[in-house]
Amino acid sequence: MVRMKQGFYRAGGRIHYGEYPESQVSGWMQLSAAPPEMLATDRTFAKGERADLLFPNHKLTQPELEALKRGLGRICRCLGAEELGEIDFSQMECRLGLTLPQEIKLLSRALAQVPAAMEGKERFLPLEELALDQGNLVFYKIRRTPVGLSLDRGALMRYYKKEWRYDPEGESFLCCALDRLAVGAVEAMPFCRAGRIKGELRTTLRPERLLEKIYRESFPRLEEYQNGGNIILCRPGAFGWFRQNGFYADIRIGADSEALLEQLQPPELNAVWEE
């Protein structure tokens, strides 16, 4: 099992104080160098004290589990579903012979409200299809290729060339769950568009700031999702997915009405939409 350490740590762009996985630390930073908005704790620190930096793909800490719950709940609400329903997991845990990780329980409660995310070639697995493979709990499939959560590391695992692989620089379970659920929500909308972005939004180092300026309060960002240049936008009846790496930027938007879809395509985006 993952050995936990107590102290200051940085994950998802914020600095917390609490327990974090000691073996998944990638470096450190001086706490005095952190801008005030990065601090997500009221705990005081001494001069010269450090915060450990976690690899992007790590066992989720308690604040991240709470962020996962909030993010999943908000996606469900924007789809017009109940936030997160209650599920009795005892039968499934008996079948698998284990206690389901909290991450999987939260995701399953959201999927019960969004069954469309369990359909298609790339899909989340319903509870009855969850499977254990070499210590990894398979919860997602890309065609026939499984994606799992390691019961040992607590990190996301991918199956490649007939073996399970851990990429510390890959996305975490939190990012994977919110990203795939949001993309599924976009594609499930009756009206949707995809396009490529030009101009400043394609090259800026802080695309979230420009998107917030363009949309203001009309299409807010899912703040619980922190994944580099990837951004999720959501409001009741509409979802957006934005990806930028400095060289190109893609956007997908979906809405429950044609009028709302049109509203979410302001000229300031500088988007070239696919026909």
N, C-alpha and C positions, 0 to 999 in steps of 0.2 A: 504493500500500500504506500501511497505518497506520504512522505514525512513532511509535517507542517511546521512552520516557523512563525513566531509572533513578532510583529514590528511594522514599520512603515514599508509600503510597497506601491508600485505604480502598475496599474492595469487599466486598459481601455481609456487611456489618456487622463486618468484621474489618480490622485494619490490617496490611499486609504491607510488606516491602521487596523491591524487585526491579524488573523491567521492566513498564511499563504503557502503554496508548495515550495519548499526549500530547493528541491532538485530541478525546478523549472525557472530558476533565476538566470537571467542573461547578462546582468550588469548592475550598475547602481548610478544614482545621481545625488547631488547635494540638495538637501531639502531647501536650503536658503536660495537656491537658484530657481525654484518652482514659482511660477506666477500664482497669485492668490486664487484665481479661478480654477486652478488645477487641484487645489486642496479640497478633498471631500471628507475631511476629519477636523474636529475641533481640538484634537490632542496637540499640545505644545511640543516643540522639539528644541534641542540644544544646538548651539553653534557647532557646525561641522558634522552634524548628524546626517545620515544618508537614508535614502529609500531604495530598496531593491527593485530592479526592473524585471518583470516577468516576460518570458517568451510569449509571442502572440497566442500560440496554442498551448494552453495550460489548464489545469484543473480549476474550475470556476470557484471563486471565493464567495463568501456570503453576500457581499454587496452586489456581485455580479449575478448571483442567483435571484436576488430581489429585482435587479434590472431586467433579467430574463422574464420574470413573472409580469412585470409592468409592461414590457414591450409586447409580449404575447397577448396580454389582456387588451392593450390598445388596438392591436391589429384586429382582434375579434370584434371589438366595439365598432370599429370603422366599417366592418362588414355587416353590421347590424345584428351580430350574434351576442349571446351572453358572454361576459368577460372570460371566465374560466369555470366550467362546471366541475362538480365533484364526481370522482370515479372511485369505485372500490377496486383496488389493485391486488387484493389478496389472492384471487384465483390465478392471476397471471404470475405473481411472485411464486406461488406454489408450483406452477408448471415449470418455471425456469430455475427454481431452487435458489433464489436470491432475493434480496430486497432491492427493488428498483431504485436507481439513483434519482435524486431530486430533480435533476435536469430532465430526465425522461418522463417523470410524472407530470411536470409542468407542461412539457410539449404535448403529451397525450391529452391533457385536459383542454388545451387549445385546439388540437386536431379534432376533438369531438364536436367542436363548434364550426370547424371548417373542413368538412369531408372532401371537398374538391382538391385539397392539397395531398390527398392519398390516392390520386388518380394520375394516369399518364405514364410515360416512359421514365421520367424522373419523379420520384414520389416518396413521401414519408410512408412508413409502414404502420398499419393499424395495430392496436395492442395484440391481437391474436396472431400477428405475423412477426412480432419481435422475436429475435433468435440470438442465441449465444454462440459465438465462434471464436475459439482460441482466446477466451478472456475478453472479447469485445462484444458489446451489445449492439447488434445491427438494428438501426432505426430508420435508415434511408437507403434507397437504391437508385443508381443511375443505370437504367436498363437492368442488366443482371449484376452489375458491380455494386457490392455493399459498402456502406459507410457506417462506421460504428463508434461507440464511446468506450474507451478502455476502462475496464473496471479496476485496473491496477494504477494506471497513470491518471485517470480522470480526464484525459485529453481526447481530442478527436483523432480517429484512426481511419486510414483509407486503404483499400485493398488494391494492390498493384502487382502485376506479374506473379500471381499466385501466392502472395504473402502480404501480411498486414504491415503497414509502414506508418511511423510517427514522424511528422514534420513539425519541429518546434516553431518554425517560422510561418506555418500555415494558419488558417483561420481557426478560431476556437469554436466550441459547441454553441456558445451564445450567438456568435456571428452567423454560423451556419444555419441555425434554427430560424432566426429572425429574417435572414436574407432569403432563404428558400420559401418561407411562408409568405413573405411580401411579394416575391416574384409570382408565386402561385395565385396570390390575390389579384395582382395586375392582370394576369392572363385569364382569370375567371370573370373579369368584368365584361359586361356586354359591349362596351365601347373601349377600344384601346389603340394606342399608336406607339411606334418605335422610331427613334431618330438618332442622328449624330449631331453633336454640339460643335459650333465654331466659336471663334473669338476668345475673350478673356476667360470665360468659364472653362474652357478646355485646358488652359495652362496654369491657372492660379494655384497657389499652394493651399489655399483655404476655400475650396469650392462651396462648403456649407455656408460660409458667410455671404457669398454672392447669391446663392439660392434663397437664403433667408431675406436678402434685400429685394430680390425679384418678386418673390411670392408674399413677403411680409407674413401676415397671419392667415392667408388664404389656403396655404398648403404647407403646414408645419413639418419639421423634420422629426423622425423618430429618434430621440436623443439617446435612448438606451443602446442603439446600434452604432458602435464605434469601430469602423473597419477601413482605415485609410481614406482613399478617395471615393469609396462607395457610400452612398447616402440613400436612406429610405424616407420617402415623404408620404404622409397619410392624413386623411380627413374622412369624416363619414361619407361613404359612397365613392371614394376615390383613393388610388394608390399611385405612387411614383417610385421608380427605381433608377438611380443615377450612378454611373461608374466613370471615374476619371483617373488617368495615370500620368498626365502631363503631355502626352502625345495625342491622345484622342479622348473623347468623352461620349458615352452612350446614354440615352435616356429612354425609359418606357413609362408610359402613363396609362392608367385605366380608370374609367368612371362608369357610374350606373346610368348616366344620361349623356346624350350627345352634346347638350348645352354645357354641361359641367366639363366635359372633355375639352370643348373649345375654349372655355375659360382658363383651363390649365395649360394653354399653349401660348403664353404671352410672347410678343416679338423680342423682348429682352433676352430670351433664352438663346437666340441665334441658333435655332435648331433646324436641321434639314430633315424633314419627316419622310419616312418611307411611304410609298403609295400603296 
